[in-house]
Amino acid sequence: EAEIEKRSADGHGLTFLPFLAGERSTGYHESAHGAILGLHSSTDTIDITRAALEAVAYRFAEIFDQLNDICNIREIIASGGALRESPVWTQIICDVLAQNMSLPDVREASSRGAVLLALETIGKIKSIDNIATPKGREFKFDKKRNAIYKKARERHEKFYKLLYANDADKF
C-alpha cells in the first residue's frame, strides 16, 4: 500500500484492461480477456498493481457517468472491505471520479442497509432517510490528479474500443 501511494497518478504509462473474468459492465463482453499495454523493461509489480487499481477506477467512472446522466448523483458514500483496507485505492477512485467520498466505519454496511429498509417497511422507523450515516473517513479529490486520470482514461477507452468494441470473443 505504501509503495503504491508513493507512485504518481498514471506515472507508469500502462493501460490495464481489467477483464480477467470477462466484462460485467458496461459493455458486457463476457468473453473479454484482460490486457496490459505499455510494458517496458523498467515496469515493476508496483506499476502493474497501481495500473490495475486505476483501471478498475476507470470502469467505475464509466458506470458513474451513466448513472449520473440519469439521476444526478450528489454524494458518494462508499462501503466494502477492499476500500476500507486500501485508502490508496479509495483515493484513486475519488480522484478519477472527481468526487469527494465518505467511507463510513461500518462493517457489513449492506446488511445494515437491508435491516434499516426492513424496519422502514414494517413501520418500526418512519424513514430510512432520517437515519444518520455513521461517520468515517472523508476523501477529497485532487484536481491535478483528476486531470492526469482524464487523459489516462481516454487512453484506456481507446484501447478498450480497439480490443473489445467490435468482437470481444475473438480477442
N, C-alpha and C positions, 0 to 999 in steps of 0.2 A: 504494500500500500504506500509506504513512504517513498519507495523508488519511483513508483508510477506518478506520485504527486510532484516529484522533482522535475519531471519532463514537461515541456511546454505543450500547449494545445496544438495538435497535429504536427508537432515537431519532427515526427518520424517520416512524414510524407507518404505513409502507406494508405491504401484503400482496402479495407477489410469488409467483405460481404459475408455477414454472419449467418448464412443459411446452412448450418451444419446438419439440420434435420428438416430441410425444406423450408419454404417460406409460409408462414401462417398469416401474415398480413403485411402489407396492404395489397400485394399482387396475388397472393395465394398460389404461388407456384410450388406445389407440394414436392416436386422432384428437384427443386433448385439445390445446388451444391454451394458450399462456402468457397471463398477465394480470397487470397491475399495478393494484392498487386503493389508493385513498387519495392519489392525486397532488394536489398543490396548487401554487400559483404559486411557492412557495419551494423546492419539490423540486428538487434538482440531481442531476447524474450520480453523485456520490459516494453520495447517499442511495439511488439506484436500484441501484448496484453493491453496496452493503452489504446492501440488502434481498434482492438475488439470492443473495448468498453465504449469508445467513441462511436463505433459503427452501430451498436445497439441503441445508443442515444439518437443517432440519425433516424433509425427506424421508428423510435418513439416519436420523434419530431414529425415524421410523416403522418403518423396516427393522430398526433396532437393537432396538426394543421387541418386534417379532415374533420375532426370533431369540432374544432374551433369555428370552422365555417358554418356549422350547424347550430351550435349552442353558445357561442361566446364565453369561453372559459375565463372565469375571473380569478381563480386561485387554484393552486395545486397543493394538495395535502397528500403526500406520498406515504406508502407503507411497504413493509416487506423486510424480511431479514437480510436480503442481499444489500439493500440500500443502507440499512442500519449498520451493517458490518463494513460497508465501504463508503465513507464520507467522500472519498475522492470521486467515486463513480456518481454519487448523488450530485456533486458539484458539476461534473461534466454534463450530466443531463440538464441541470439547471442552466448552465451556460449555453448549451446547444438550443434549448427551447426559448432562451431569452425570457425566462420566467423565474421569479422568486418561488421557492418551495419551502414547505414546512414538513418536517419528518417527526410526527408525534412519537413520544417514547411509550408506545403501546405494543405489547406483544399480542399476537393473534388479533390484529385490527379487523380482519374480515369477520371473525366470529363476533367481535364486539358490535360491529355494524349490523350483523344479522340479528343479534339479540335485541338491539335498540329498535330495529324495524319491526320485529315481532312484538315488542312491548307497545309500540305505537299502534300496530294493527289490532291488538286486543284491548286497547284503550287504557293501558296502565300508565302511559305517558301521553301528553297532549300532542306533541310533535317532536320528531327527531331533530328538527331544525333548532329546537330550544336547548339541545344537549351540547354543551361546550366540547370542543375537540381538545383532548389533553395537550398541553404544551410539550414541546420537544425542541429539536434543533432547527434553526432557521438558516436557509441557504439563499444567498443573494447572487443573482447572475452578474457576470462581468462583461461589460460591453466590448472590451478589446478581444477577449476570448471568443465571444459570440461572433464577432466579425471574422475571426480566423475560422471558426467552425462553419460559418455560412459558406465560405469558399470550399472547405473540405467536403461539406455536404453536397455541394454542386458536383464535385468530382465523384463522390460516392454515387450520386444519382446517374451521372453519365455512364459509369461502368455498369451500374445496375441495368440500365436500359440496353447497353450493348450486349450484356450477357444473358439477360432474362426476359426482356420485354417481348421478344418475338416467339421464343420457344425454349423455355427453361428445361424441358425434358431432354433436349439433345445436348445440353452442356455437360 
